[in-house]
């Protein structure tokens, strides 16, 4: 039976499609670096398998090792679960595709954009396609721009206008960065692999800045 809640239906569909993508990967691809800095493809899979069932205690338990830094806590857990057998990770992602919970200190409103962004963290470095409906990326953009930490997209991209070309979404003021909502979502979460998909004076400025690094 179809899910009557569009948000959770999108989450479920994205998670299941990620499991399908992972099932196609060769062993060597699981070991490759993802777009998520310091994470292998298998670590991204480990994170996605864990998020629907993680507890606050799971995070507290590794906090000392991670020096109580939220980003490091996330990385420690992703790597720990990423070392599991790939078949186990795929099974876990599928088994919890419908799960609508996470740790109390996290937020289920992040579930959709988290899955979308991590799908690209896996697919793009492997030169694989993982299309995402524009309306799903738009929902992710709305959440990322509203949430502040950890991406602080509104602050980092201040002085630009961001405009999606495949759905109704525009924010900001200044030189335009225009392109597919998915590319804008990746940019808003700190990924630069999408720059070639963006156009406009603002995009040209970002590309020039990135080329100088």
Secondary structure, DSSP 8 states (H G I E B T S, - for coil): ---S-HHHHHHHHHHHHHHHHHHH--HHHHTSB-SSTT-BHHHHHHHHHHHTT--HHHHHHHHTTTTT-HHHHHHHHHHHHHTS-HHHHHHHHHHTTT-----TTS-GGGHHHHHHHHHHHHHGGGT------HHHHHHHHHHHHHH-TTT-HHHHTTTEEEEESSSS-EEESSEEEEE-HHHHHHHHTT--TTGGG-BSHHHHHHHHHHHT-
